[in-house]
Amino acid sequence: MSDISILGVGDIFVAKRLPEKRYSGFDEIKDLICSHDACFANLETTVHDNEGYPSAFPGGGYAMADPAILGDLKEFGFNVLNIANNHALDYCHKGLEATIRNLKEAGITYVGAGRNLVEASIPKYVECREGRVAFIGITSSYHDTDAAGPQGGIVSGRPGINPLRRIEYYEVTEENYQALSKVAEETGMNDGYKWAIANGYRKESDGLSLRELKFVKGECNRMVNHPLPADMERVTNAIQEARIQADCVVISFHSHQMNGSADKPAGFIVEFCHACIDAGANVIFGHGSHELRGLEIYKNAPIFYGLNEFILHNEMQEALPFEFYERVHQEPSKYDYVGLGMNLRSKGGTRGLSADYKAWEAIAASVSFANHQVNEIKVYPVSLGFEKGRSQRGWPVIDKTGRILDYFCKLSNENYGTQFELKDGYARVL
């Protein structure tokens, strides 16, 4: 088998069309993408013509884009998208179903969501000139109601995303454990749970629960988390199927969870990624962290823990529901004034993603394969124009300053020992 090349980027939060005459730097980024066989991104917006209902539990905001943007993404060169993320159900099941329909009509392969859990979790394939690439999409950042349901018997499964759940608890010292037990007893916060356990609606567990938080006694104070075994088994089964049917297997995961700081993934994410490689995956693309995370080489396989954004128009929505304006305390007479609402949310651009330069710096990851093995890994620095005004920033260009590339290489080396050779405009993994 000859080489297969894959280009992976992070989150596409797109809300507006490409300029009619494109933009400065577009051709260079397009050429990079189109020079690869399989071109991947995470689509972090629903795509439909206001066809769903606003969710009571949106993924931090309500993301919706005109279906015509899918033609723009194809012009960039993308041919596979992950749609498992915290915004997939922003407009409930109808919004997700409309997004899937529009992706199919546009001829874009998608992973990570479906009409039931089987559809959401199965591998999808991209046919390349010299082989076949399998993609599997999953997310650990979502509301419980977003998870796809299994198909069984005469009752249909539930549309939704492919979920990566986790077992999580807090280990605390004896002194803190007794203090928490006293708070729980004196406030009565667990009375409802005790009733549910006594009447068979909930399973009793070891340790102390404060609503949804579980505490156990230990020698120190720390958070402990691991992937849920049932979800891990579902993913590894999909990887094993993909290994049979394809020449290389790519995992896409969307995660916000961190370990102390946003540039470090939570422990269960690292455990999940290692288990995926152990099961036969060849490369992992992570996104969702809103800033860069490093690259680890694990058993000769690259794990990109956070590629960051690739297109970011989070303040450029054309329409938002009533609940959004209500949450930012907008005057009712000015509901539907999106720009004003976004200013209220960001306090005039002084907080949130609009004020954080790290959210506007990204990496495009190039991975080539030969004979079922990783042959070469390159990383390209991408800027989304943080220094520009709201109406102009958010489109990707190749960064020429060298700063983004230096930062990513340093971050990867400090956290995972990954070494690079700096080239003209990109870095190559040694």
Rosetta blueprint (number, residue, H / E / L):
1 M L
2 S L
3 D L
4 I E
5 S E
6 I E
7 L E
8 G E
9 V E
10 G E
11 D E
12 I E
13 F E
14 V L
15 A L
16 K L
17 R L
18 L L
19 P L
20 E L
21 K L
22 R L
23 Y L
24 S L
25 G L
26 F H
27 D H
28 E H
29 I H
30 K H
31 D H
32 L H
33 I H
34 C H
35 S L
36 H L
37 D L
38 A E
39 C E
40 F E
41 A E
42 N E
43 L E
44 E L
45 T L
46 T E
47 V E
48 H L
49 D L
50 N L
51 E L
52 G L
53 Y L
54 P L
55 S L
56 A L
57 F L
58 P L
59 G L
60 G L
61 G L
62 Y L
63 A L
64 M E
65 A E
66 D L
67 P L
68 A L
69 I H
70 L H
71 G H
72 D H
73 L H
74 K H
75 E H
76 F H
77 G L
78 F L
79 N L
80 V E
81 L E
82 N E
83 I L
84 A L
85 N L
86 N L
87 H L
88 A L
89 L L
90 D L
91 Y L
92 C H
93 H H
94 K H
95 G H
96 L H
97 E H
98 A H
99 T H
100 I H
101 R H
102 N H
103 L H
104 K H
105 E H
106 A H
107 G L
108 I L
109 T E
110 Y E
111 V E
112 G L
113 A E
114 G E
115 R L
116 N L
117 L H
118 V H
119 E H
120 A H
121 S H
122 I L
123 P L
124 K E
125 Y E
126 V E
127 E E
128 C E
129 R L
130 E L
131 G E
132 R E
133 V E
134 A E
135 F E
136 I E
137 G E
138 I E
139 T E
140 S L
141 S L
142 Y L
143 H L
144 D H
145 T H
146 D H
147 A E
148 A L
149 G L
150 P L
151 Q L
152 G E
153 G L
154 I L
155 V E
156 S L
157 G L
158 R L
159 P L
160 G E
161 I E
162 N L
163 P E
164 L L
165 R L
166 R E
167 I E
168 E E
169 Y E
170 Y E
171 E E
172 V E
173 T L
174 E H
175 E H
176 N H
177 Y H
178 Q H
179 A H
180 L H
181 S H
182 K H
183 V H
184 A H
185 E H
186 E H
187 T H
188 G L
189 M L
190 N L
191 D H
192 G H
193 Y H
194 K H
195 W H
196 A H
197 I H
198 A H
199 N L
200 G L
201 Y L
202 R L
203 K L
204 E L
205 S L
206 D L
207 G L
208 L E
209 S E
210 L E
211 R L
212 E L
213 L E
214 K E
215 F E
216 V E
217 K E
218 G L
219 E L
220 C L
221 N L
222 R E
223 M E
224 V E
225 N E
226 H E
227 P E
228 L L
229 P H
230 A H
231 D H
232 M H
233 E H
234 R H
235 V H
236 T H
237 N H
238 A H
239 I H
240 Q H
241 E H
242 A H
243 R H
244 I H
245 Q H
246 A L
247 D L
248 C E
249 V E
250 V E
251 I E
252 S E
253 F E
254 H E
255 S L
256 H L
257 Q L
258 M E
259 N L
260 G L
261 S L
262 A L
263 D L
264 K L
265 P E
266 A L
267 G H
268 F H
269 I H
270 V H
271 E H
272 F H
273 C H
274 H H
275 A H
276 C H
277 I H
278 D H
279 A H
280 G L
281 A L
282 N L
283 V E
284 I E
285 F E
286 G E
287 H E
288 G L
289 S L
290 H L
291 E L
292 L L
293 R E
294 G E
295 L E
296 E E
297 I E
298 Y E
299 K L
300 N L
301 A E
302 P E
303 I E
304 F E
305 Y E
306 G E
307 L L
308 N L
309 E E
310 F E
311 I E
312 L E
313 H L
314 N L
315 E L
316 M L
317 Q L
318 E L
319 A L
320 L L
321 P L
322 F H
323 E H
324 F H
325 Y H
326 E H
327 R H
328 V L
329 H L
330 Q L
331 E L
332 P H
333 S H
334 K H
335 Y L
336 D L
337 Y L
338 V H
339 G H
340 L H
341 G H
342 M H
343 N H
344 L H
345 R H
346 S H
347 K L
348 G L
349 G L
350 T L
351 R L
352 G L
353 L H
354 S H
355 A H
356 D L
357 Y H
358 K H
359 A H
360 W H
361 E E
362 A E
363 I E
364 A E
365 A E
366 S E
367 V E
368 S E
369 F E
370 A E
371 N L
372 H L
373 Q E
374 V E
375 N E
376 E E
377 I E
378 K E
379 V E
380 Y E
381 P E
382 V E
383 S E
384 L L
385 G L
386 F L
387 E L
388 K L
389 G L
390 R L
391 S L
392 Q L
393 R L
394 G L
395 W L
396 P L
397 V E
398 I E
399 D L
400 K L
401 T L
402 G L
403 R H
404 I H
405 L H
406 D H
407 Y H
408 F H
409 C H
410 K H
411 L H
412 S H
413 N H
414 E H
415 N H
416 Y H
417 G L
418 T L
419 Q L
420 F E
421 E E
422 L E
423 K L
424 D L
425 G L
426 Y L
427 A E
428 R E
429 V E
430 L L
